[in-house]
Amino acid sequence: MNKFPNSVLLNPDKCNGCINCLKRCPTEAVRIRRGKSVISHMRCIDCGECIRVCPARAKTPVRDPLAVTDGYRYKVALPHPALYAQFNNLEDKAAVLGALLAYGFDDIYEVGAAAEKVSEATRRLIAEGKVNLPLISSACPSVIRLIRVRFPNLIPYISPLNAPEDVAAKTALRRAERKTALPREEIGVFLIAPCPAKTTSVRAPVGLEKSDIDGVIAISDIFPKLPSLMKNLDLENLFPDGETLNTAGRIGVSWGGTGGEAGGVLSDRCLSADGVENVMKVLSHLEDERFQNLEFIELSACSGGCLGGVLTIENPYIARVKLNALRKYLPVSGARLDGSEKKSLFWQGEIEYVPAYGLSDDIGESISLMEKLERILEKLPGLDCGCCGAPTCRAFAEDVIRGHKGGCIHKRAAGDFYSEI
């Protein structure tokens, strides 16, 4: 498997060579070559910006089809809190959980319930003073990947706790094994997710040897199946065994939008930011030590948090209104951290820096190449127009250093660039 896989697919036949994705990509992972978009897999963080801005719909998010559940005798759904915000006038999320059971799942464990356990564990970590502050949330896979490729000095500040969906998967799997006595291969655990970055985190998990999630289903794919199933539900008799699956409270459900995770820390020394450009500014300022006295930083690559993921349906701002309306019917928290679960909350390994931007692994050669890059930049117009197929003049100069034989329409004498190398 590719050590650094991605969950954004490009269809060259649909790509018309416009530079929308080129200019919007926050990590400069996109180039235009021979009139088509090309994505650098080492630089792509699966934020979905290129999917949002592509007018030709040449880029699509990777997720599993609904049929991924076929072949499993016992199927467990892990609904993300963002799922609830897709429905109009939802007063009880038990209706959504019941519809998932009616659809064909045998059990459900809310990601929001696991999020409340992660929130509790985060509060304990900060109180014990055994982590670097400010602690950076590990919940958004795109942010973690961004730190790994562009802000390696901040890796020690990332929370050592697994993302809620991983905690939920482990808990749900243990419960299913106790209930059914089935072998692991006959139990399927499926995340209902708001973004393709979750797909990547399942296929190439950080801090886990292997994910317990067997498939990632898009909210946008399963949502159309649920409203009709919700109409005839008998909520009072939905769970005849007396077991409720409706466990996540306000804290867990709030994780669906910006500020929800930080709110669960119960501290006034938290910072929340969403949208990948804002996230990059925060990380840059954090690296420059421009923030003081913060305990926790919540970052989401999508505007509006997970409510703005490209695998959702509703406008993220409308979805936030819906989520706020649902929260008022819930207790503050519905799930507590069990002492036996503590070990499963933490990563099993270290996060590695992934050098995706260096010109050379050798320091001496890297310095020499940087000098050549600066000389090339002096000959470029500094317009950052993107017509050369690179997002900026500096990115074009880096491409030249790496051997790309392109040209600048504003500087016809392209040979001048290559004389420097």
N, C-alpha and C positions, 0 to 999 in steps of 0.2 A: 504493500500500500504506500502511496505517496506520503512522505513524512508530514507534509504540509498541504493536505487536500483542500479543495474549495467546494462550495455549494452554490455557485453561480455558473450557469451554462450559457455559452454563446453559440448562437446559430448564425454562421457566416453568411448563409444564403439570405437572411433577412437584414443583415447589417448593411446600411447604406453609406457608412463611412463618415457620418456626422461626428462632431467632436463633443457632443453633450456629455457622454460618459467620461471622455478624456479630461474635461475641465472640472467635472464634479468628483472624480475619484479622490478621496482624501489621502491616499498613500501612493499616488502616482503609479498605480499598478497597470494602467491602460495606455496602450500606444495604438496609433493607426498605421498599419502597414499594408501597402498595396490596396488602399481604399477600404480596408476592413479593420475592425477592432481586434486587438490582441490583448489578452490578460496575463499578467505575470502572476503565477500562482504563489510565488514566495511573498509577494507584496499584498495580494488581495486578502482582506480581512472579513469578507462576506457581509459587509454592512448593508448591501442592497441598494446603495445610491445609484449605481449604474442601471439597475432594474427600474428604478423609479423614473429616471430621466430619459430612458431610451424610447424615442417616438416610434421606432420600427418594431418594438417588442422583440428585439433580437436576443435579449438576455432574459433568462428564466431562472427562478429559484429551484434548487434541488430539494425534493422531499419524496417520501414514499407514497405510492398509490394507496387508496383505501383497501385494496385487495391484499395489502401486506399482512393483514390479520388472518388471512386464510392459512390453513395448515396448523393452527394452534388450537389445542383442545380447550384451553382456558385463556381468556384474553382480558388484560387489565388496561384501562385507560388512565392516563395522567393528564387531566385537563389543566392547561395554563390559565391563570386568572384572566388573561386578556380575552379568553373565549366568552366569558359572561358579558363583556361589554359590547358584544356584537348583537345582542338581543334588545328589542324594544320593551319597555315597561316590565322588566324582570324584577320581581320582588322577592323571589326565593330561588336561589341557585340550585336547590334540590330538583327543580323542574328540568334543568339542563342535565344534571347527573342522571335523573330518571330516563331522559331521552337517550342518553348514551347507553344505558342498560337495555332499553328497548331496541336500540340499533343493533345490539349484538354483543356488547362487552359484558363480561361476567363479574367484573369488579372494577372499582374506581378508587383512585387515591389522588386527592387534589394536590397539585403542585403548591397551591397556596398554603396547605397545611404543613408541608415540608418547609416552606419559606418561613413560617412562624418559628419553626425549630432552628432554622439558620439564624433568624433574627435574635433569638434567645442566646444562641451560642456566640454570636457576635458581641452582644452586650457583655457576656462573661469574659471574652477575650480582652476586650478593652478595659474592663474593670480590673482584671488580673495584671494588666500592664506587661504582658509577655509578648506583645506584637509591636511592630514598628507603626508609629502613628504619623500621619493619618492612614488608617487602614482603607485600602481601595477594594471595593466590592469585586467579587469574582463571578458575579452572576451573568454578565454579558460576555459571551464568547468573542464577539468582535472587539470589544475593549481589551480583553486579555491578549488577543492576538496583536492588536495595535501596540500594546506595551512591549510585547516580545520582539517586534520588528523595529520599533522606532524609539522606545523609551526604556531601554534595558536597565537604566539606573533605578527605575521605579519597581522593578520586579520584586524586591524584598518587601515592598509595601502592600502587595496583593494579599488579600485575605486567604488564609490556608484552608478555608471551608469550601466544600463542594457546592456547586450550584443546586438550587432547590429541586430541579428535575432529577438530578442524580440521587439526591437523598430520598426523594419520593420513590424512585424506581427500586432502590435497594429495600426500602421498607415494604413496598407493595409486593415485591418478589418474595420476601420472607413470609409475608402474610399468606400469599397464594400457595406457597409450598406447604405451609402448615394446614391450610384449609383442604387442599386437594390431594396431597401426597403424590402429586404427579412429578415426573422428572423435569428438570429445568427446560429441556428442549421442547416440551409440550406446553409450556407457559409463555405467552407473549406479552411483553410490556411495551405500551405504545404512548409516546408523548404527543399530545395535541398542541402544536407549537405555532408561535406567531412569526417566526423568521427562519431563513435558511441557515443562519449561523448555528442554530441549535442542531441542525443536521450534521454539520461539520463537527460540533462538539461531541456528538454521539459516535461518529465514525473515527474520530481521532481525538479522544478525550485528553484533557490536560489534568494531571494529578490522579488519574485512574489508569490502571492497566487495561481495563476493558469496561465499557459501559454496560449497565444492566438493561438499557433500553434497546428493544429489538426493532423499533421502527419509529419514524417521525412523520406524523400526519399533519398536514396544514390545516389551520383553523378555517381557511377559505374553502377547503375541500369538504370538510365534514359539516360545516355550518348549515348548508342548504338541506341536509338530510334531517336536521333536528326539529325545526319548528312544527312540522306536521306530527311528529311523534310526541311533542309536548302537549298537544291539545287534549288528549284523552287520558292523561296520567292521573292516577289516584294517589296524590301526594301523601295522604294520611296512611295509606297502606302500601307505600312504595317499598319499604324495607320491612317485610313481615317478621324477620328474625330479631327485630329490635335493634339491629345494628345500623347506625346512621353513617352514611358516607359523606354527609354534608358537614364537614368539620372545620374548614378554614374560616377564620373570623375577619375582622376589619384589617388587621395587620397583614394577613396573608393575601387577601384579595387586593389590597392596595399595591402590592408588588407589581401589579399589571401596568401601572402608570408611573411617570416620573415622580420621585419623592416618596414613593411607597416604602421602598427598602430602607431609606434613611429614616423615615418616620418610625419604623420598627426598632431602630436603635435606641429610641427614647432619649435623645440628647439634643441640645441646642447647638452643638458644635459639629454639625454635619453639613455637607455640601452636596447638592444634586445638580447634575447637568445632563442634558440630552441633546441629540443631534451630533453627528460625528465631528463636525467642525468645532462645535463648542467643547466637545470632549477633548479634542486635540489642544485647544487653548488651555484648558484646565491642566492637562498633563504637562504641557510646556511650562506653565507657571509653577506647577508643583515641583518640577525638576529644577527650576530656578530658585526654589525655596521662597516663593512670594506669598505663600499661605502660612499663617501662624495659628496655633492653638486649635487646629481641627482634629477631630477624633476619627471621622469616617467620611469617605467620599463615595457617593453612588453615581455611576456613569453608565449611560445607555447610548449606544450608537444611533438608535432610531429616535427621531423627534416624537416626543410624547411618551417615551419609554417603549415597552413592549407593545403597547397599544398602537404604535406606529409601524410595527413590523410589516414587511411586504407580503406576509402570508395571512394577513387579516383582511377584513372587508370594510369595516366601518371607518369613517374619518376619525383620526386619533383624538381630535378635540371633542367631537360628539361622543366618542367612546368614553372619554374621561368623565363627561357629564353623566353618562349611564352608570359608570362604575361608582361614582360618588353617590348616586341615588340608591344603588344596591347596598352600599356600605352601611347605610343608616339602619338597616334591618338586622345587622349582624352584631354578635358580641365582639368585644375587643380582640380576643384571641380564642381559638378553638382547639389548638394543638399545643402540647407541652413537650419539652425535650425529655426523653426517657434516658436514664443513666446508661442503659445498654446500647444506646444509639450513638454515643459520643464518638467512638472510634470511627464509625462509618461516615461521620460528618467531615472528617479531615482528609486532605489529599494524601496519596500514598507515595508521591515522589516530588521532585523539585521542578519548577518551571524553568525551561531553558530559553536563553536568548537565541533568536534566529536572525543572524546577520543578513539582511536582504538588500542593504544599501551600500555596503562597502565596495570600493573599487578594487581592493586586493586584500588578501589575508596577511600579506607581508607589510609591516608598518613602513619600512623604507620605501618600498614600491608604491604604497598608498600615498605617501607624501609627494613623491615624484609625479604621480598621476594627478593629484590635486593641483599641483603647480601648472600642469598642462591644461587641466580643465579651466583654470582661471584665465589662462591666455586665450583659450577658445572663447570664453565668455566675453572677453574684451572685444572680440570681433563680431559678436551677435548684437542685434538691436535692442534686446531687453524688452520686447513687446509682449512676450508670453502669449502669443496669439494662437498657438496650437496647430498652425498650418503645416508644420514640419512633421506632425504625427506624434509629437511629445507635448506634454502639458505646459512646460515652461522652457525658456531658453537654457536654464541650468540643466533641466532634465535632458534636453537635446544634447548638450555638451557631454553629459555623462554617457549618453548612448554612443556618441562619437568615440569616446574613450574606450567603450566596450566593443567597438568594431562596426557599429551601424553606419552604413553608407548612405545617409540621407542628405538633404539640403535645406537651406533656408530661403524662402521665396524673396526675402528682403535683402539677402546677401547672395548674389549669384555666384560669386567666386568661392564655391564650396571647397575647392582645393585648399584654400587658406586654413580651413579647420583641420584637415587631415595632415597638413604639414607639421602640426604641433605634436603629432603622435608618431 
